[in-house]
Amino acid sequence: MSLVDLLPSDARLKTVPAGELIFAQGDRGDIMYVIAEGEAQILIDGKPLESVGAGGILGEMALIDAEPRSATVISKTRCLLVPVDERSFIDLVTRRPEFALQVMRVLVHRLRRAGLER
């Protein structure tokens, strides 16, 4: 099951054209995004880390720990994003434990990958 499938059916969408900055490393982060459609590139210190497509998430670390964004994300294609603020995140984690588990899996994957490629 995709993270998109776990979101409320009335979730609002944010459209981002191809080649646009979604957020920058060092920005304040109080929202994460679930990609409903499209593909985005994650960069750390200007170096590509990962491409993320539909069903993937962006910005989860800053939402969870309230620290500045650890990466920059740019849309590779037109993206439809579902913004998830802290309140919505807590609600999702409480109601849908599988959402929390999938977010943790992404976090672990990215942390391992970032540590190995540096």
Backbone as JSON, one array per atom type, in Angstrom:
{
  "sequence": "MSLVDLLPSDARLKTVPAGELIFAQGDRGDIMYVIAEGEAQILIDGKPLESVGAGGILGEMALIDAEPRSATVISKTRCLLVPVDERSFIDLVTRRPEFALQVMRVLVHRLRRAGLER",
  "N": [[0.84, -1.19, 0.0], [0.57, 2.19, -0.86], [1.84, 5.3, 0.49], [0.24, 7.4, -0.27], [-2.25, 6.22, -0.45], [-2.91, 6.0, 2.19], [-3.57, 8.47, 3.06], [-6.02, 11.0, 3.96], [-9.03, 11.17, 2.0], [-9.84, 13.7, 1.33], [-7.59, 15.26, 1.27], [-5.62, 18.14, 0.63], [-4.03, 19.31, -2.37], [-0.86, 20.31, -3.69], [0.41, 21.87, -6.46], [3.37, 21.64, -8.28], [5.42, 22.97, -10.69], [7.63, 21.45, -13.18], [11.12, 21.49, -12.49], [11.12, 23.29, -10.39], [11.95, 24.68, -7.18], [11.25, 22.93, -4.3], [11.82, 22.86, -1.57], [14.59, 24.23, 0.31], [17.83, 23.23, 1.46], [18.55, 23.9, 4.79], [16.36, 25.56, 5.17], [13.55, 26.4, 7.28], [11.57, 23.78, 8.48], [8.37, 22.75, 8.56], [6.53, 21.2, 7.42], [5.9, 18.16, 5.75], [5.95, 16.36, 2.66], [3.91, 14.26, 0.66], [4.32, 12.61, -2.32], [2.0, 12.66, -4.74], [1.81, 12.56, -7.49], [4.31, 12.55, -10.04], [7.88, 13.37, -9.99], [10.69, 13.97, -7.92], [13.88, 15.42, -7.06], [16.27, 14.79, -4.6], [18.78, 16.61, -3.01], [21.88, 16.86, -1.34], [23.99, 19.2, -0.05], [24.23, 20.1, -2.65], [24.68, 17.81, -4.11], [23.3, 15.06, -5.84], [21.13, 12.84, -4.14], [18.91, 11.14, -4.16], [16.18, 10.15, -6.25], [12.73, 10.68, -6.05], [9.58, 9.28, -6.43], [6.04, 8.99, -7.2], [4.09, 8.32, -4.36], [6.19, 8.49, -2.64], [8.0, 10.26, 0.0], [8.86, 13.55, 1.2], [10.85, 15.75, 3.13], [10.42, 14.8, 5.69], [12.18, 14.56, 7.9], [12.73, 17.15, 8.98], [10.18, 17.87, 9.77], [9.71, 16.07, 11.83], [11.79, 16.53, 13.74], [12.0, 19.3, 14.0], [14.21, 20.73, 13.16], [16.37, 22.62, 10.91], [15.93, 22.11, 7.34], [17.52, 19.27, 5.94], [18.21, 18.82, 3.38], [17.96, 19.79, -0.09], [15.21, 19.99, -2.29], [14.1, 19.49, -5.55], [11.7, 19.69, -8.11], [11.56, 17.25, -10.59], [9.79, 16.63, -12.55], [6.47, 17.78, -13.35], [4.8, 18.01, -10.31], [2.4, 16.69, -8.07], [1.74, 17.37, -4.88], [1.07, 16.33, -1.54], [0.69, 18.22, 1.18], [1.72, 17.71, 4.53], [1.23, 18.69, 7.67], [2.43, 19.12, 11.1], [0.32, 18.55, 12.89], [-1.46, 17.06, 11.27], [0.26, 14.97, 10.68], [0.65, 13.74, 13.2], [-1.96, 12.91, 13.65], [-2.28, 11.08, 11.51], [-0.3, 9.17, 12.17], [-1.32, 8.24, 14.55], [-3.85, 7.19, 13.84], [-3.23, 5.51, 11.69], [-1.04, 3.29, 11.97], [0.58, 1.97, 10.11], [1.34, 3.99, 8.4], [3.2, 5.43, 9.94], [5.16, 3.44, 10.16], [5.98, 3.15, 7.49], [7.07, 5.7, 7.02], [9.19, 5.63, 8.83], [10.72, 3.6, 7.64], [11.52, 4.86, 5.26], [13.05, 6.95, 6.33], [15.18, 5.49, 7.57], [16.29, 4.23, 5.31], [17.17, 6.49, 3.84], [18.99, 7.68, 5.64], [20.91, 5.65, 5.89], [21.77, 5.52, 3.23], [22.75, 8.13, 2.78], [24.86, 8.16, 4.56], [26.53, 6.22, 3.47], [27.21, 7.19, 0.97], [28.7, 9.44, 1.24]],
  "CA": [[0.0, 0.0, 0.0], [1.31, 3.45, -0.98], [1.52, 6.34, 1.48], [-0.88, 8.2, -0.81], [-3.48, 5.49, -0.12], [-3.18, 6.14, 3.62], [-3.97, 9.85, 3.35], [-7.46, 11.26, 3.85], [-9.47, 11.4, 0.62], [-10.04, 15.14, 1.12], [-6.31, 15.95, 1.42], [-5.4, 19.15, -0.39], [-2.87, 19.07, -3.22], [-0.06, 21.46, -4.11], [1.01, 21.6, -7.77], [4.7, 22.24, -8.46], [5.9, 22.73, -12.06], [8.95, 20.83, -13.33], [12.28, 22.36, -12.32], [10.91, 24.25, -9.3], [12.43, 24.38, -5.83], [10.18, 22.58, -3.35], [12.39, 23.49, -0.39], [16.04, 24.3, 0.26], [18.61, 22.83, 2.62], [18.68, 25.0, 5.74], [15.05, 26.19, 5.41], [12.73, 25.91, 8.38], [10.7, 22.74, 7.95], [7.23, 22.4, 9.4], [5.63, 20.43, 6.57], [6.48, 17.15, 4.86], [5.11, 16.18, 1.48], [3.77, 12.96, 0.02], [4.2, 12.83, -3.75], [0.85, 11.96, -5.34], [2.2, 12.36, -8.89], [5.53, 13.22, -10.44], [9.18, 12.92, -9.49], [11.51, 15.04, -7.37], [15.28, 15.07, -6.8], [16.8, 15.22, -3.31], [20.2, 16.95, -3.08], [22.53, 17.29, -0.11], [25.17, 20.01, -0.41], [24.25, 20.21, -4.1], [24.92, 16.51, -4.74], [22.09, 14.22, -5.87], [21.07, 11.71, -3.22], [17.85, 10.2, -4.5], [14.97, 10.6, -6.95], [11.56, 10.16, -5.36], [8.4, 9.34, -7.28], [4.71, 8.9, -6.6], [4.03, 7.5, -3.16], [7.33, 8.8, -1.79], [7.86, 11.41, 0.9], [9.9, 14.57, 1.22], [10.81, 16.69, 4.24], [9.97, 14.16, 6.93], [13.11, 14.76, 9.02], [12.53, 18.47, 9.58], [8.88, 17.87, 10.43], [9.8, 15.28, 13.05], [12.68, 17.07, 14.78], [11.94, 20.77, 14.02], [15.5, 21.3, 12.78], [16.35, 23.07, 9.51], [15.93, 21.08, 6.3], [18.83, 18.68, 5.73], [18.41, 18.63, 1.95], [17.2, 20.58, -1.05], [14.4, 19.15, -3.18], [13.67, 20.15, -6.78], [10.82, 18.83, -8.92], [12.1, 16.84, -11.89], [8.63, 16.7, -13.42], [5.36, 18.42, -12.64], [4.47, 17.19, -9.15], [1.26, 16.94, -7.2], [2.21, 17.06, -3.53], [0.12, 16.45, -0.44], [1.37, 18.74, 2.37], [1.33, 17.11, 5.81], [1.81, 19.46, 8.77], [2.65, 18.31, 12.31], [-0.97, 18.09, 13.42], [-1.92, 15.98, 10.38], [1.2, 13.86, 10.83], [0.31, 13.06, 14.45], [-3.24, 12.25, 13.42], [-2.04, 9.92, 10.65], [0.47, 8.17, 12.92], [-2.22, 7.68, 15.56], [-4.93, 6.42, 13.2], [-2.71, 4.56, 10.7], [0.33, 2.92, 12.36], [1.37, 1.59, 8.92], [1.91, 5.24, 7.89], [4.41, 5.67, 10.74], [6.15, 2.44, 9.81], [6.53, 3.48, 6.16], [7.92, 6.89, 7.18], [10.43, 5.17, 9.47], [11.51, 2.87, 6.64], [12.13, 5.85, 4.38], [14.11, 7.61, 7.11], [16.31, 4.58, 7.72], [16.89, 4.08, 3.99], [17.9, 7.72, 3.48], [20.13, 7.84, 6.54], [21.94, 4.68, 5.49], [22.29, 5.91, 1.92], [23.53, 9.37, 2.93], [26.1, 7.81, 5.25], [27.36, 5.4, 2.61], [27.64, 7.88, -0.25], [29.49, 10.64, 1.57]],
  "C": [[0.89, 1.25, 0.0], [0.93, 4.41, 0.14], [0.36, 7.2, 1.02], [-2.2, 7.55, -0.44], [-3.87, 5.64, 1.35], [-3.65, 7.54, 4.01], [-5.48, 10.01, 3.25], [-7.85, 11.58, 2.41], [-9.67, 12.88, 0.31], [-8.75, 15.94, 1.28], [-6.12, 16.96, 0.28], [-4.11, 18.85, -1.15], [-2.17, 20.38, -3.55], [0.59, 21.06, -5.43], [2.33, 22.35, -7.87], [5.16, 21.93, -9.88], [7.28, 22.07, -12.07], [10.04, 21.88, -13.16], [12.16, 23.37, -11.2], [11.51, 23.73, -7.99], [11.22, 24.06, -4.94], [10.58, 23.09, -1.97], [13.91, 23.38, -0.46], [16.66, 23.83, 1.57], [18.79, 24.05, 3.5], [17.38, 25.74, 6.03], [14.43, 25.62, 6.68], [11.75, 24.89, 7.8], [9.58, 22.38, 8.9], [6.17, 21.62, 8.62], [6.45, 19.37, 5.84], [5.51, 17.01, 3.7], [5.08, 14.71, 1.09], [3.55, 13.26, -1.46], [3.04, 11.99, -4.28], [1.13, 11.64, -6.8], [3.5, 13.1, -9.13], [6.77, 12.64, -9.8], [9.98, 14.13, -9.04], [12.91, 14.51, -7.08], [15.69, 15.63, -5.45], [18.3, 15.45, -3.47], [20.7, 17.33, -1.69], [23.83, 17.96, -0.5], [25.35, 20.06, -1.93], [24.47, 18.9, -4.84], [23.65, 15.66, -4.7], [22.19, 13.04, -4.9], [20.09, 10.67, -3.72], [16.77, 10.89, -5.32], [13.8, 9.92, -6.27], [10.35, 10.36, -6.25], [7.11, 9.23, -6.49], [4.69, 7.9, -5.46], [5.17, 7.75, -2.2], [7.07, 10.02, -0.93], [9.09, 12.3, 0.84], [9.74, 15.41, 2.48], [10.41, 16.11, 5.58], [10.88, 14.45, 8.12], [12.85, 16.09, 9.73], [11.18, 18.57, 10.29], [8.97, 17.16, 11.79], [10.65, 15.95, 14.12], [12.74, 18.6, 14.85], [13.29, 21.44, 13.79], [15.41, 21.79, 11.34], [16.43, 21.89, 8.54], [17.36, 20.59, 6.06], [19.16, 18.5, 4.25], [17.59, 19.65, 1.16], [16.42, 19.61, -1.91], [13.89, 20.0, -4.33], [12.79, 19.18, -7.56], [11.5, 18.51, -10.24], [11.02, 16.91, -12.96], [7.57, 17.52, -12.68], [4.95, 17.48, -11.51], [3.16, 17.65, -8.51], [1.68, 16.44, -5.82], [1.07, 17.2, -2.54], [0.91, 16.95, 0.77], [0.82, 18.07, 3.63], [2.01, 17.92, 6.91], [1.89, 18.57, 10.02], [1.34, 17.74, 12.87], [-1.51, 16.91, 12.59], [-1.04, 14.75, 10.52], [0.86, 13.05, 12.09], [-1.0, 12.29, 14.3], [-3.06, 10.98, 12.58], [-1.32, 8.8, 11.4], [-0.42, 7.47, 13.95], [-3.26, 6.75, 14.93], [-4.41, 5.3, 12.3], [-1.26, 4.2, 11.05], [1.2, 2.52, 11.16], [1.98, 2.82, 8.25], [3.22, 5.53, 8.61], [5.52, 4.69, 10.35], [6.78, 2.74, 8.44], [7.44, 4.71, 6.24], [9.25, 6.48, 7.82], [11.32, 4.41, 8.49], [12.22, 3.82, 5.69], [13.28, 6.55, 5.09], [15.36, 6.74, 7.22], [17.04, 4.42, 6.38], [17.74, 5.31, 3.63], [19.11, 7.95, 4.36], [21.26, 6.89, 6.17], [22.6, 5.11, 4.17], [23.17, 7.15, 2.01], [24.86, 9.07, 3.59], [27.06, 7.04, 4.38], [27.92, 6.15, 1.42], [28.48, 9.12, 0.03], [30.95, 10.34, 1.6]]
}
